[in-house]
Amino acid sequence: MAAHLSDLRGFARYLTRDVTAADDLVQDTVLRALGARDQFVEGTNIKAWLFTILRNVFYEQKRRKVRETEILSEISQGSEEGREGDQGYHDHVLDLSVLIWRLPETLREALILVGAQEMSYEEAAEICLCPVGTMKARVSRARAKLAEIAALPSVRAAASP
C-alpha cells in the first residue's frame, strides 16, 4: 500500500484541486482500505483497489457536501422568511445544537451517527455495539424527543438569544 501513496496523492490532487484536501482524501482512503483489508482479494491489483476506494470516498464526500449546502440553504431561506430582528439561520443552528444536547446520551449518539454523519443504521449499530433494530428505535425516539423538546415554549425561549 505504501508504494502507491504518491500515485494516490496525485490522483487525489487531480480530483480535489487542493493540496490539503488531497492529503485528507488519501488519509481517508488508507484508513478505509486498512479497515477493509479482509475484502481485498490476493493476487488482484492493489493499486486499482486503492484507486477505487479513493474515488468512492471522494464522491461520497462530494455528495455529503452538496447535501450539507442544500440543508444550510433551506435553513437560511426559512429563517429569512420568519426572521424576527437580527435572528438568522445561525441562531437556528445554535438552537438545534442546544436542543440536541438535551437528549439522553444514547439517543443523541444515534441521531448524530445516522443523521449528521449519514451512516447507515447497520454502521451506527456496529459502532454502538447494539442490534440494528435498537439503532432504528433510538433514532426514531431521538427525533420524536427532539420535536417534543423543540415544541416546549420554555425551551424555545431559553434557546433563543
N, C-alpha and C positions, 0 to 999 in steps of 0.2 A: 504494500500500500504506500509506503514512504517513497518508493521510487517514482510514483505518479503524482506526487504533491505539486510539483511545478507545472505539470500539464493541467491538473485540476485548477490550479490558480489562474493559469492563462485562460482557460475556458470560462471560469467564474468572472474574470475581468471583462471578457467579451460580453457575457450576459448582463452583468450589473453596470458596467461602465464606471465603476467606482472601486478604488483600491481597497478601502476599508470594508465595504460591503462584500467584495470578492473574498477577502480573508475570512470574514464571518461565514460566508457561504461554504467555503472549503472546510472550515472547522465544523459546521453543522453536518456537512457531508461525511466527514471522517467519523464523527460521533454516531451518526445514523448507521454507517457501514459497520462500525465496531459492534453496535447493538444488534445488527442483523447478520453478523458473520456466519452464523449457522445456516443461513439461507443461500450463501454463496456455494456454487457447485464447483468442486475441484476439477481442474482441467479446462475450465472455461476462461474467458478473457476477463481478468480482474479490472483492467483499465476500462473496458466497456461497462462493466458493472458499476464502477465508481462514477463514471460519467453519467450514467442513467440516474443514479441516486442524486448526484449534484443537480442535474436538470430537473428532476422531480421536486427536489427541495426548493429550487429557485421558483418554479411555477406555483408551488404551494404557498410560498411566502408572498408572491406577487398577487395571487388571488386573495389572500388574507388582507393585504394592504388595500386592495381595491374595496373589499367589503368594509374594512375599518373606515375608509374615506366616505363610503356611502352612508354608514351609520352616523358618523360625525356630521355629515352634511344634513341628514334628516334631523338630527338633534338641533343643529344650528337653525334650520328653517323653522322647526317647530317652536323654538324659543323666541325667534324673531316675531312670529305671529302672535304669540301670547306674552310678549315681553312687558314687564312692569318696571319702569325706571331703568336702572342700569343692569338689570339681571339678564344675562345672556346664556348661551349654551354652556359656557364654562361652569357657571353656577349649577346647572342641571347635572353635569357630570360629577361635580363635587357632591351634590345631593345624593346621587346614586352611590358614590363611594361611601358616604356616611351610612346610608341605608344598608349596604352590603355588609358593613362591619357590625351591624346589629343582628345579623343572622347567627344562629349557632354554628360553631366551627365546622362540623361535618357538612352542613348544608351549604355554607359559604364555599368550602373547598370544592364540593361537587359543582356548584354553579360556576365557579371560576374556571375549573378544568374543562367543562363541557361548553359553557357559554363564551367565556372570554378567550380561552386558549383553543377553542374549536376542536377539542379532542372528541373522539368517538366515545360512546358510553363504555365500550369494551376497554379502550385505552385508559380511561379515567378509573374504571373499576380495577384494572390491573395495578394502577398506581396506588389506589386506596386499599388494596387487598380486600375487596368485597365482591360479591356477585354482581353481574351486570344489572339484574333486576333491582337490586338495592340502590345502585347508582342512579338508575332511571327514577326510582321513587324519591331519592334525595334531591335530584334536580327539580322534579315536579313540586315537591314540598317547598324547596327554596324559592322557586318562582312565585308560588302561592303566598308564602310568608312575606316575600318582598312586596308584593302587591298589597297585602294586608297592612304591612308597616307603612307603606307609602300613603295609604288612604287615611291614616290617622291624622287628624288636624294638629295635634300637639307635636307630632314628629315632623310634619311639613314645616311648621313654624320654627322648630329647633334646627332643622337642616338648612333653612334659608338664611342668607346673610343679613 
